Amino acid sequence: MTTDIVYRYNHQVYFNITNKCPCRCTFCIRNNGDSVGEAENLWFEHEPSMEEICQAIDAFDFDGCTEAVFCGYGEPTMALDKMIAASKYLRERYSFRLRLNTNGLGDLIHKRSIAKEVCEAVDCVSVSLNMPDAKSYNEVVRPAYGEKSFDAMLKFASDCKKYLDDVRFTVVDCIGEENVRKSQELADSIGIPLRVREYSGK
């Protein structure tokens, strides 16, 4: 079975460039099926090469696309070099905006700050806040890096603000009204907008 690298979902275009992720979020859509949107399959038998990513871009019809998103069945910064290379390849051919949806743990993944590189590659960074405090975050996100993950995610988002105006946090509404309220307060204290997403499970 072939795997979709580029696909449409809810009228937006997404790039699925890796299946690797350091988190096991309790509400992750990967738990619910093999694909979303117009994709048929988002699971790779092998991680895609840069050549395969470029071929998928060349074969895709981007008609009407105003923004494309690095977000699939994995954490895009796990394939940081490919994401940066894909961004360069896209910018040479198209004028639409590029967004990164990320868990914000890229600094822990690469053991260095990656905010500058990321912000040079995309026009918007959307960081999954998920929960308003470290304890509940660890319970829901179940990150491979343990207790330091929450603070690392917040730092990454703050660092991105140094390079990009369009940085945002997101939470899904299934975490409950109280946690959404506390997440809003946290986001406000850092000076980063919060977007509350409806959880569809798809």
SULNORRA-V932672 format. One record per residue. N is the residue number from 1. RES is the residue in three letters. PHI is phi in degrees with one decimal (none if undefined). OMEGA is omega in whole degrees, 0 to 359 (* if undefined). BURIAL is I if it has 9 or more other C-alpha atoms within 8 Angstrom, else O. Layout:
((N,RES,PHI,OMEGA,BURIAL) (N,RES,PHI,OMEGA,BURIAL))
This chain:
((1,MET,none,177,O) (2,THR,-75.0,180,O) (3,THR,-114.9,180,I) (4,ASP,-78.6,175,I) (5,ILE,-96.1,177,I) (6,VAL,-121.6,182,I) (7,TYR,-153.2,177,I) (8,ARG,-105.8,176,I) (9,TYR,-149.7,181,I) (10,ASN,52.0,175,O) (11,HIS,69.5,175,O) (12,GLN,-120.8,180,I) (13,VAL,-102.2,182,I) (14,TYR,-124.2,176,I) (15,PHE,-111.5,178,I) (16,ASN,-100.3,188,I) (17,ILE,-107.5,178,I) (18,THR,-161.1,172,I) (19,ASN,-104.7,183,I) (20,LYS,-76.7,177,O) (21,CYS,-155.6,180,O) (22,PRO,-86.4,182,O) (23,CYS,-120.6,176,O) (24,ARG,-131.9,185,I) (25,CYS,-59.2,184,I) (26,THR,-64.2,183,O) (27,PHE,-106.2,185,O) (28,CYS,-61.1,181,I) (29,ILE,-67.3,178,O) (30,ARG,-63.5,181,O) (31,ASN,-74.6,191,O) (32,ASN,-106.4,181,O) (33,GLY,165.6,185,O) (34,ASP,-92.7,185,I) (35,SER,-162.0,173,I) (36,VAL,-138.4,177,I) (37,GLY,57.8,182,O) (38,GLU,-85.4,178,O) (39,ALA,-69.8,176,I) (40,GLU,-95.1,181,I) (41,ASN,-155.7,181,I) (42,LEU,-112.2,179,I) (43,TRP,-93.4,180,I) (44,PHE,-89.8,168,I) (45,GLU,-76.5,172,O) (46,HIS,-143.5,179,O) (47,GLU,-62.7,185,O) (48,PRO,-68.9,175,I) (49,SER,-79.5,177,O) (50,MET,-62.4,178,I) (51,GLU,-61.4,179,O) (52,GLU,-67.1,178,O) (53,ILE,-64.8,179,I) (54,CYS,-64.6,178,I) (55,GLN,-62.4,179,O) (56,ALA,-66.3,177,I) (57,ILE,-64.4,181,I) (58,ASP,-62.2,185,O) (59,ALA,-85.3,187,O) (60,PHE,-91.3,177,O) (61,ASP,-91.0,182,O) (62,PHE,-90.8,182,O) (63,ASP,-54.1,179,O) (64,GLY,82.4,183,O) (65,CYS,-76.0,176,I) (66,THR,-111.0,178,O) (67,GLU,-152.5,176,I) (68,ALA,-120.1,192,I) (69,VAL,-125.8,170,I) (70,PHE,-79.5,182,I) (71,CYS,-174.0,178,I) (72,GLY,-145.2,179,I) (73,TYR,-94.3,177,I) (74,GLY,-170.9,178,I) (75,GLU,-88.2,186,I) (76,PRO,-55.9,182,I) (77,THR,-73.8,170,I) (78,MET,-67.3,176,I) (79,ALA,-120.0,188,I) (80,LEU,-57.0,182,O) (81,ASP,-61.0,179,O) (82,LYS,-69.0,178,I) (83,MET,-62.7,179,I) (84,ILE,-64.5,179,I) (85,ALA,-66.3,178,I) (86,ALA,-65.5,177,I) (87,SER,-60.0,179,I) (88,LYS,-61.1,180,I) (89,TYR,-61.5,180,I) (90,LEU,-68.2,183,I) (91,ARG,-65.6,177,O) (92,GLU,-72.8,187,O) (93,ARG,-120.4,187,O) (94,TYR,-135.3,182,O) (95,SER,-112.0,181,O) (96,PHE,-72.2,179,O) (97,ARG,-70.5,176,I) (98,LEU,-119.6,179,I) (99,ARG,-124.0,173,I) (100,LEU,-109.6,168,I) (101,ASN,-97.7,189,I) (102,THR,-140.6,173,I) (103,ASN,-81.2,175,I) (104,GLY,78.8,182,I) (105,LEU,-101.7,183,I) (106,GLY,-59.1,179,I) (107,ASP,-65.2,178,I) (108,LEU,-72.7,179,I) (109,ILE,-61.5,187,O) (110,HIS,-101.5,177,O) (111,LYS,59.5,177,O) (112,ARG,-167.0,177,O) (113,SER,-75.0,180,I) (114,ILE,-115.4,187,I) (115,ALA,-56.8,183,I) (116,LYS,-62.5,179,I) (117,GLU,-61.2,180,O) (118,VAL,-61.5,185,I) (119,CYS,-71.6,173,I) (120,GLU,-77.5,184,O) (121,ALA,-92.6,184,I) (122,VAL,-131.9,180,I) (123,ASP,-99.9,182,I) (124,CYS,-149.0,175,I) (125,VAL,-121.6,178,I) (126,SER,-113.0,186,I) (127,VAL,-105.3,179,I) (128,SER,-75.8,177,I) (129,LEU,-73.2,173,I) (130,ASN,69.9,180,I) (131,MET,-147.2,187,I) (132,PRO,-87.0,181,I) (133,ASP,-148.6,187,O) (134,ALA,-62.4,184,I) (135,LYS,-63.6,181,O) (136,SER,-69.6,177,I) (137,TYR,-59.7,181,I) (138,ASN,-63.6,180,I) (139,GLU,-68.1,184,O) (140,VAL,-89.5,185,I) (141,VAL,-84.0,180,I) (142,ARG,50.8,183,I) (143,PRO,-72.5,180,I) (144,ALA,-67.6,186,O) (145,TYR,-96.3,173,O) (146,GLY,68.4,192,O) (147,GLU,-65.0,181,O) (148,LYS,-77.0,187,O) (149,SER,-64.6,184,I) (150,PHE,-59.7,180,I) (151,ASP,-65.4,179,O) (152,ALA,-64.9,179,I) (153,MET,-64.8,179,I) (154,LEU,-63.5,180,I) (155,LYS,-64.3,179,O) (156,PHE,-59.1,179,I) (157,ALA,-61.2,179,I) (158,SER,-64.0,178,I) (159,ASP,-63.8,179,I) (160,CYS,-62.4,179,I) (161,LYS,-63.1,178,I) (162,LYS,-71.3,186,O) (163,TYR,-114.7,183,I) (164,LEU,-133.7,174,I) (165,ASP,-77.5,187,O) (166,ASP,-94.6,176,O) (167,VAL,-124.9,183,I) (168,ARG,-143.5,169,I) (169,PHE,-98.7,171,I) (170,THR,-134.1,167,I) (171,VAL,-136.4,174,I) (172,VAL,-100.3,187,I) (173,ASP,-66.5,181,I) (174,CYS,-70.2,178,O) (175,ILE,-78.4,177,I) (176,GLY,99.1,186,O) (177,GLU,-60.8,182,O) (178,GLU,-65.3,179,O) (179,ASN,-69.5,175,I) (180,VAL,-64.2,180,I) (181,ARG,-62.0,180,O) (182,LYS,-66.4,177,I) (183,SER,-65.1,177,I) (184,GLN,-62.6,179,I) (185,GLU,-62.8,179,O) (186,LEU,-64.9,180,I) (187,ALA,-59.8,179,I) (188,ASP,-61.9,182,I) (189,SER,-67.3,180,O) (190,ILE,-91.1,179,O) (191,GLY,85.6,179,O) (192,ILE,-120.6,181,I) (193,PRO,-62.1,177,I) (194,LEU,-115.0,173,I) (195,ARG,-111.8,178,O) (196,VAL,-96.1,182,I) (197,ARG,-98.4,175,O) (198,GLU,-74.6,180,O) (199,TYR,-84.3,182,O) (200,SER,-101.7,182,O) (201,GLY,76.3,181,O) (202,LYS,-116.3,*,O))
